[in-house]
């Protein structure tokens, strides 16, 4: 060693009851200052709750070492909070792990301190500090301690804004709205995990990290690390229906394009095209803004078209608004204008009445939507509910009863009730039970005076069947004034976005008598299995479904692939 190099003095060590203790003096103590080192070691042992601890001896031959006897653990006499105003001192003390009468446990006290700081953080005091002060009582037969938590609440921070680290498209204003944070206002409450979950639920990000606070002269910035998702997706779903009842096998499918987060404000544009067997096709276009003019008001415009071979075609223009009254809860108002035009086959008369009458209708309704999921793509826990009640007036063009060939208008009043829901419940590790269903009910349908010409026709009714509504059956095979499905799934989660599942569906259809068709009520079970899996190309979904009328080899196969744009 060179003469100019300085030697580092050895550090005092502590052995208590024959075991080495993870302790170091809080300041440098020379090896020849045993009394000073002993005072620091005793303070440490007393702080750990050993009120009668003593130093038995010290050695400095090789490494300076203190030998101690801990003695009995002290009993907690009192616990008090000092300087706490935002948190109820008595209420929090009642929830602490450190309670009067218990043996003093340093680790339990550390947990209490952490819980108190988390409580202050969520109340908008992220700068709060808590220091424990422990007073020893050695006069009693059993030594005791008085635990005092000295609180410095600090100032309430004012929120400057929200920054998304790693995202170039999403605006900070949108991030603030979806997390219920208000720039310019006190950061109360502040719940980092709730902020992370709210951003994750938007579906705009592949990953969302833990938020951190960045302090500035004017307040605090909530900075959240994220990995942005693709600006849109293209979904292609194909199905194969095997030959049955003299019908050749056929391929059915639909395509879905979604552009997300337009102009960084969370706006969406969606286009869906569907081609089903029997020359049935449909188109659905939607444009939505989740925060119109910066308000908690979602507005969506929709155009939907449906065509069934030469029977009829239907067009719908619809606008829907949702006012956010609480996280995950919306009050909904909707209005729509609909038109039905019969085709060559639908215009044919049966007993003086067309199979499908030309009609125009206006509907308006109100409802609610609730959505709280822990993970959007592959939930493990959560609830989704939606209900909508609509009142409408329809004007039909039907032949006059005198048989003169004159078409006269008939006014019809109708009501529609729509509901759906899903409940996600974790069972065992990686396993989730899913329960839910959908129901659609059409009421009314007759004109004033119970005019027989105003009864239902095919253009009024709801459709059921296929991958999206009743698995194991042809697309839109059934129709009625009431359609419903109950479902149960059991999922095994492979990763954050992938899972395998078994399912059982039970459908119900109530159809009134129609031209050339008798009334019927059907219960329709379906069952099968499937897989959703994340691949380098995109999210792949495959389902195999059967019903009791089909053999296992004649099931319906549906395969979907979602590409990121």
Number of C-alpha atoms within 10 A of each C-alpha: 6 5 6 6 7 8 8 6 11 14 16 24 20 22 18 18 11 10 10 13 11 8 14 15 17 10 9 13 17 14 19 11 12 18 12 14 26 23 13 17 25 19 13 17 20 21 18 17 26 24 25 20 20 19 18 11 12 19 15 14 8 8 13 19 21 21 21 22 17 20 16 14 20 25 23 23 19 15 19 13 19 12 13 15 11 12 15 10 16 11 9 15 17 11 11 16 15 23 20 16 12 12 17 24 17 13 12 14 18 14 14 19 18 13 15 20 20 18 20 23 21 15 17 23 24 23 14 18 16 19 11 15 13 18 17 21 18 13 8 7 7 13 20 27 26 19 22 17 24 16 18 16 21 12 12 19 22 20 23 21 19 24 21 20 15 12 17 10 17 20 17 18 17 19 23 18 19 19 18 16 21 17 19 14 14 19 25 19 16 21 17 20 11 13 22 19 19 23 22 21 19 14 18 22 17 11 14 21 18 13 22 13 15 12 14 12 6 11 19 23 21 22 18 22 17 22 16 19 17 16 17 19 19 18 19 18 19 17 23 16 21 15 11 10 5 6 9 9 12 12 14 17 19 18 18 18 19 20 18 21 23 16 11 16 20 22 19 19 19 18 18 18 16 16 17 19 18 9 10 17 18 18 18 17 18 17 17 21 20 24 20 15 9 13 11 18 18 20 20 19 18 18 18 17 18 17 19 19 16 14 19 22 22 20 19 18 16 19 18 18 21 22 19 20 11 11 13 16 18 21 19 21 19 20 18 19 18 18 19 23 19 23 19 11 14 24 18 17 15 12 9 16 19 21 24 28 28 21 22 19 19 20 20 20 18 17 18 18 20 17 17 18 20 16 18 17 13 19 20 22 17 17 19 17 18 19 19 20 18 20 17 18 17 21 20 22 19 22 20 16 13 8 9 8 11 11 13 12 15 19 19 22 19 20 17 19 17 17 18 18 18 18 18 21 17 16 13 9 8 14 17 22 18 21 18 18 19 19 19 22 18 19 14 16 23 18 18 11 6 11 13 11 20 24 16 25 20 21 22 19 19 20 20 26 20 20 21 9 21 28 32 30 24 19 24 18 12 21 19 26 22 22 26 25 23 19 21 18 18 21 24 17 21 16 11 15 15 19 21 18 19 17 20 21 22 17 23 19 23 18 21 18 14 16 18 8 10 9 10 11 13 12 11 19 21 19 21 20 17 18 19 21 18 17 12 6 10 16 17 19 19 18 23 23 26 22 20 11 12 14 9 13 9 17 22 23 20 23 19 20 22 21 18 15 12
